[in-house]
């Protein structure tokens, strides 16, 4: 035993004295000591798509809140019976992974990342912060990544700061500033990134429109008059296209092993009311062939009532969304057209709001493979679909809600902002008949950044699902 202890001691001393040598031996001569911008960009795009389209932030929360999907078992999230551990991935991945990696690109010297990489990184970082503030409200922004316990900024401060960041991103992006590789979204096409920047500026203009109309109008003018333009076709849509397992669409991966979601009855009823040809894209027929029609699951039911609807008698989300290579659409041409229509309706920019509204619906149809002109015209000519200039929020809000199917986080934000369609909480929900207005902050914020957290909620309001955020003025 004593001999064994002596050998262990000698070995430990040897390791200590030769640590520098071992470091040299274990160094991979083929590996870079610093991360490369193309790899960071590729990873960020993939992780962004997973975050946006994955279970925790999309089909197990925001898609339920806006009644695009419903739960047929394990219905707690659909009843809003959730806690401050329910929405952690948006916060944790947003800050610890996406923003951290994007900041790394932004801090690279010019020989490691040209200004186009930095413009893309600043665009993606702005988008990430936008998701965070839309969901939670006040968030760490100015001090994020700089301090262990960063202060929170109000939502107004975040939105206005992001507008400045996007201006800077636009100034960094130029086709003459070098090539970009690792871009799985736009394949290094800088002109498309510049269009995305302006489309995000327009998106934020409408986020702040009920609170800061003067700034909103100027932002809309600046975004739409910029020479780069905004998204101008479905080929400009910002999306991440998946391939096969393990690089597959998160919803596809989920449904390979589980069966606890259905398309919402609320949405099916609306699509039936409008004779909407997107219904067969958005939903599957029930597996019980005797049903013979699309049947949505009701939201906010108890587990037993949800189960009793029948697994074989209700419609799963459409196969378009559940195949391995289904794209994660993040910013669509259709959304940009709806935003242009609203900007015109608000008097921010000139144009024909009704035509832009019709074009937005058409772009959504085309996005989902519906291109027959007669089919589209018949839909647009229905009285229940025609643009109502006296209530643009209802027309745009309802059709944008339909077009956003699958994009839960942005559907949730726009539904809160425009207040259409009118949604009703399910019978077994736990918020006294109310629907959620935000996400809980992660519980770790209370324990690890308590002073900043307490200062934020003192201004914003209690850390409840029903606390309205600054942009949600109505």
Secondary structure by P-SEA (a helix, b strand, c coil): caaaaaaaaaaaaaaaaaaaaaaaaaccccccccccaaaaaaaaaaaaaaaaacccccccccccccccbbbcccccccccccccccccaaaaaacccaaaaaaaaaacccccccaaaaaaaaaaaaaaaaaaaaccccccccccccccbbbbbcaaaaaaaaaaaaaaaaaaccccccccccccccccaaaaaaaaaaaaaaaaaaaaccccaaaaaaaaaaaaaccccccccccccbbbbbcccccccaaaaaacccccccccaaaaaaaaaaccccccccccccccccccbbbbbbccccaaaaaaccccccccccccccccccccccccaaaaaaaaaaaaaaccccccaaaaaaaaaaaaaaaaccccaaaaaaaaaccccccccccaaaaaaaaaaaaaccccaaaaaaaaaaccccccccccccccccccccccccccccccaaaaaaaaaacccccccccccccccc
